[in-house]
């Protein structure tokens, strides 16, 4: 039997932000400085940014991103459940 693997950051959080004058570097810096997590990607242009982030508090990331514009295509996956072979 394999030892149980612990996941430091449980939720894989992905979304799109649609807005005006978006700056991927500013968004990246803000998330890095204000939310605990890893594997951050914030890529796009002034009107559309894709966010990918592993965190234990995805709702905080969503709240922040909502202040920047409209958010959609939101996916929050529980990587702990995935690691245990469960669906959902």
N, C-alpha and C positions, 0 to 999 in steps of 0.2 A: 504494500500500500504506500502511495506517495505521501510525503508530508504535506500538510495543508499550507497552501500559499496565501500569504497575506498581501492585500493590495493597499498601497499607501493612499492612493486617491481613487475613490470608488466609482465616480461618475464620469463617463466620457460625454462631454457636453459639446454639441455642435449646433451652429445656427448661422443664419445670414442676417446682416444688418443692411438695410437700404436707407439711404439718407443723402445729405448734401455735405460737401466739404469734409468727408470722413478722412482720417489720417491713420493708416495702419500702424505706424510707429508710435503715435500717441496712445492708441488703443492698446497695443502690445505693452507699452510701458505702464499704463494704468493698471491693467490686469495683473502684470507681474508684481507691481508694488503693493497692490491692495487685496489680492486674493491668493490663498495658499493653493498650489497645484503644480502641475508639470505638463510637458508636451504641448505647450502653447503654439498655436499657429493663428496669426491674424493677417490675412492676405486679401488684397483686392485693390480697389481704386477709390476715388472720391465719392462714388455713389453706391458701391456695394462691397462689403467686407464679409469674408467667411471666417468664422471663429471655430476653433477646435481646441478644447482644453480639458485636462483631467483634474478634477477637484472633488472635494467632499461637500461643497456648498454650491451646486449649480444655480440655485435660485438667485444668489448674489450676482453671479455673472450675468444672468438674464436681466435682472433689475438694472444693472449698469448699462448693458447694451441697449435696453429700451430707451434710455435717456438720449441715445445717439441717433435714433431713427426707428423705423419700423423693423421689428424682428419677425422672422418666419423660418420655415423649414427647421424647426427646433427638434433636436433629437437629444435625449438624455438617456444614456444606456448605463445600466448597473453592471459594471465590469466584474464585480464580485459574484453576481449571479451567473454571469457568463463563464467565469473561471470554474464554477461548481457544476457547469453543464446544464444549467436551468434556463428556461426561456422566460422572456418578459423583461 
